[in-house]
Amino acid sequence: MTALHIAACLLLAALPCAAQQPDPAHDQLFTATHQQLDVTKVVLAQERAWNDGDLDGYLSHFKDAPDTSAVLAGLVRGIANIRSAYHLNFPRRETMGTLEQSEVEVRALGENFALATGHYHLTRTKKGGGDADGIFTELFEKTAAGWQIIFSQTT
């Protein structure tokens, strides 16, 4: 979903509906901060890159720093090591499968940090490793390049 699609959805959702009951989830959408929306855009961009089979595009949202960390089979530090681990675990398009993320929540942790959590479902063939479900946690830092992941964990 492009930023234009998101903006269009927000505009359409803001139109009044006379017979509609209040929806707390709807109200929460309109209380989202720019920070929360910007981080959500990164999460959506990662999902798009993954589903396009673009593992390097997916990883481009990680901060290129020696202390950037990801918990995969174990703790991995540094973007070069994280990239190697992902390419080892997902060597072919078939092993990547199709990623669906849901129940994504973004929480501000000050002006320059945010926490994104949610559920994921990975649809793969049996040969590709089979389906997988779990929870993801990503810690973002606002950098000169925009919001970037400094810690990622999937369980």
Residue, then its C-alpha position, 0 to 999 in steps of 0.5 A: m500500500t503506497a503512502l497515497h493509498i494510506a492517505a486516501c484510506l484515511l480521508l475516506a474513513a474520516l467521512p461521517c457515517a450517520a448510522q454508524q456506531p463509534d468504533p474504538a479502533h477507528d478512533q485510535l487510527f485518528t490519534a496516531t502520530h506522524q511518528q507512528l504512521d512513519v514507522t508503520k510505513v516502514v513495516l509495510a515497505q518491509e512486507r512488500a519487499w519480502n513478498d517481492g522476493d527482495l531480501d536486500g530491500y527488506l534488509s535496507h530498513f535496518k540501520d547500518a551500524p555494528d550494534t544493530s541486532a537481530v534475534l534469528a536462530g541466535l543473536v546476530r549483530g551488525i548489518a553484514n552479519i544480519r544480511s548473511a544470516y537472512h540469506l542463509n536462512f532464506p536462500r531462495r524465493e521459495t524459502m521466503g514464501t509470502l509474508e502477512q503482518s497483522e495487529v501491528e502496533v507502534r508505540a513511541l519511545g520518545e522523539n527518536f525511538a519507536l517500538a513496533t510489534g505485531h503478528y506475522h504469518l509466512t505462507r510457504t510450500k512444504k518444500g520451502g519450509g512450511d508455514a510459520d506464524g509468530i510475533f515480531t518486535e522491532l525497535f526503530e531509531k529516527t536517523a538522517a535516513g529516516w526510521q530504521i530498525i536497530f533491533s528485530q526479533t521474531t518468535 
